[in-house]
Amino acid sequence: MGLVRNLATLLLFVGCGVFGAACAGAAASRVHTFELPYNSAESVYVVGSFNSWEVGITPLKKNDSGTWEADVLLPAGMYKYMFVIDGGKWVPDPNARRNVPDGFGRLNSLVLVE
């Protein structure tokens, strides 16, 4: 995932160089790595307030140890999210530091990007 993180940082830097002051707020964006240890899944997506809860937009890729990962460039802020396993099983992040009720009897995980 290092290549993705480096590419996102490079694009942010180059974009701000080209667009100047229009990118002032973009400097607060950071790459956040979402991880889910779930070796038996066929597919995993992260959905949340940062991508309108749309399944299919932000896939995770399985690494050699069986952990699913995705690097996502996010502006500074607090985001609710969940993982969607194999297209139908919605689960909170077991490693999240914070969770909140989602209004449907489950929990959303929270991530703070500073």
N, C-alpha and C positions, 0 to 999 in steps of 0.2 A: 504494500500500500504506500510505501515511501515515494514511489514515482508519481502516484496520483496526488499525494500531498505536495510534492515539489512542483508539479505542473500547476496545481491550483494556486499556489503561492506566486509562481512566475506569472500566470495570467492576471492575477490581481495586481501585481507590481507593474507589469507592462501596460495593462488597461488604465491604471491610474496615471501612468506617465503620459499616455496618449490623451486622456480625457481631463487631466489636471484637476481643477477644483471640483468638478462634477463627481469625483471619486472620493472626496474627503471622508464620507461615511463608510466607504468600503474598507478603509484601513482597520475598522473594528471587526471585520469578518475574520473568522478562524476556521480551520479545518477541524472537524470533530469526527473521531472514529467511532462508529457504532459497531459493537461486537456482540455476537450471540453464540455461546457454545451449544451446538445442537447438531451433532454428527449425523443423525438419521434423516434429516430434512432433505428434500429434493430442491426446494427453493425457499429463500427468505427475502423479504422486503422490509424496509423500515418505512413506516407511515407516521405522519404527525402534522402538527400545526405549521411546519416549515414547507410541506409539500401538499397541503390541502387534503391530507388523509387519503391520498390516491395510491392504491395498490398498483404496482407496476412501474412507478416512476424511479424509485430508489432501491435497486437490487443490491443485495450483499453477495459476496463471492466467498466460497468455502476455501480456507487455507489448508495446508498439509496436515495440520493438527485437528481438523474437523470443526474449527471455529469459523463462523461466518463473519465477514467484515465489509464495511463500506466507509470510505472517507467522504465527508460531505462538507462543503464550504457553506458556513452559516453566518449571517450577520449577528452581531452581539444581541443577546436577548435570552429569554426563557422560552423553551419549547416543550410541548407535550408530545409524546410519541409512543408507539408500540411496534412490535415485530409481527409480521404476518407470515406464518409458516405454511408452505404448500398450498397457498391460495385461500385458506379458510380458517386457520387457527391463529387467533389474535392473542398475543401474550405480551405482558410487560417485560421490560429488561430486568433479568434477575440480578444484574450488577449495578442497577441504578441506585444512586444515593438518595433520590427522592421519588415518591409516587403520590398521585392524587386520584380520588375516585373519578371515573369517567362518565358517571351518570347512567351507566348501563349495567351496574353491578360488578364491574371490573376495575382495574387500576390502569391509569396512564403513567408512564415514566416521565420524569422531568430531566432536562439537561439545561444547564446555564452556560451560555457562551459569553465569555468576557473579552 
